[in-house]
Amino acid sequence: MAINTANIAANIQKGAFKPHLYLTNMCLAYFQQAAGFVAKKVFPILPVPTSSAHYYEFDKGDLARDNMARKPEFGHVAPGIYGKSDKTYHCEVDQVITGIDQISTLDFQRTNAPAVIDPRRSKVRWVAEQMNIHLDRIWANKYFNSESWGNVLTGKNAAPSENEFWQFDNENCDPVSLMSQLRLKMLLMGLRKPNKAVLGANAYAALTLNPSILERIKYQGSEANPANVTANVLAQLFGLDEIVVAEAVYNAAPYGAKDDLKFICNPNDVLLVYTTSSPSIEEPSAGYTFTWDMLGNGQYTAVQQFLGAPATHTEFVEGLLCTDPEITAPDLGIYLKDAVSEGFTI
């Protein structure tokens, strides 16, 4: 029997049809908010024409040296010299694939199921989410750990010594003073002051409750609009252009096991960097994300669909990602390890 309005109405009258109705304006889909992902926000995305190549780095010490001297009579000073070196990048392709069964999809098409459960639509969204999670995990493995940077400070709950600082949730901690010291430290190391910070989720939460921070803003609010510590407020207090809070989550458990949800970036740590807003030939940047358009379409991420083998009645959705995140100027990064105490909770 054909599925149409008249037949459905007749079956309902006979009591032979029991509809399975779904809401068209709501479903539960745990796709993450884009604001929590950090990989595309911190370091410039640098499209490259080939999957691997070289690039130049001019010697920092030579550029900062004073080569001017008094001109001798009837002569000239020795020519100044500055050196350069070669560095390399290498982009590799990562892939994710999921399937769509064309036969089971017919039920959704013939019953006008809500678009939110359309297998094609939802699986394309799932592939895009997978690429965001994977890109953030690559980013975190490269940048957001103490092994990647030469300038590392460790938070302590006791009086700090060299290369240590009071943890943010300790009442003795003055984060504004700490950031001022670190700004000058980076200026001496890399000839730039930091302009961005990436805060782990716990580090950010601790800063919003820090007594020194709250004391500085307590007169900036009103009864209608009370003063709140936000990422923008912290950026202004720290003299930064932007603060990014790393809140993206991934499931560390294999398929079929109990969920093991974790923050992609260590929630207790902080990364302070100087970076350009776009690729530059006259500015340094702590890092770059080299990207290669592996399909020749100008995109380093690609989502496409293709048919499965004959008689399988299957379609596949594929996601491709080709990047190489590199630390290009390690002296323009300072990593704060254990910025909050172990077991910190709000």
Stockholm file with secondary structure:
# STOCKHOLM 1.0

chainA/1-346         MAINTANIAANIQKGAFKPHLYLTNMCLAYFQQAAGFVAKKVFPILPVPTSSAHYYEFDKGDLARDNMARKPEFGHVAPGIYGKSDKTYHCEVDQVITGIDQISTLDFQRTNAPAVIDPRRSKVRWVAEQMNIHLDRIWANKYFNSESWGNVLTGKNAAPSENEFWQFDNENCDPVSLMSQLRLKMLLMGLRKPNKAVLGANAYAALTLNPSILERIKYQGSEANPANVTANVLAQLFGLDEIVVAEAVYNAAPYGAKDDLKFICNPNDVLLVYTTSSPSIEEPSAGYTFTWDMLGNGQYTAVQQFLGAPATHTEFVEGLLCTDPEITAPDLGIYLKDAVSEGFTI
#=GR chainA/1-346 SS CCCCHHHHHHHHHHTCCCCCCCCSSCCCCCCCCGGGCCTTTSSCEEEESSSEEEEEEECHHHHHSCCCCCCCTTSCCCCCCCCEEEEEEECEEEEEEEEEEHHHHHHHHHTTCCGGGCHHHHHHHHHHHHHHHHHHHHHHHHHSSGGGCSCEEEEESSCCCTTEEECTTSTTCCHHHHHHHHHHHHHHHHSSCCCEEEEEHHHHHHHHHCHHHHHHHTTSCCSSSCCCCCHHHHHHHHTCSEEEEECCEEECSCTTSCCCEEESSCTTCEEEECCCSSCCSSSCCSEEEEEECTTSSSCSEEEEEEECSTTSCEEEEEEEEEEEEEESCGGGEEEEECCSCTTCCC
#=GC SS_cons         CCCCHHHHHHHHHHTCCCCCCCCSSCCCCCCCCGGGCCTTTSSCEEEESSSEEEEEEECHHHHHSCCCCCCCTTSCCCCCCCCEEEEEEECEEEEEEEEEEHHHHHHHHHTTCCGGGCHHHHHHHHHHHHHHHHHHHHHHHHHSSGGGCSCEEEEESSCCCTTEEECTTSTTCCHHHHHHHHHHHHHHHHSSCCCEEEEEHHHHHHHHHCHHHHHHHTTSCCSSSCCCCCHHHHHHHHTCSEEEEECCEEECSCTTSCCCEEESSCTTCEEEECCCSSCCSSSCCSEEEEEECTTSSSCSEEEEEEECSTTSCEEEEEEEEEEEEEESCGGGEEEEECCSCTTCCC
//
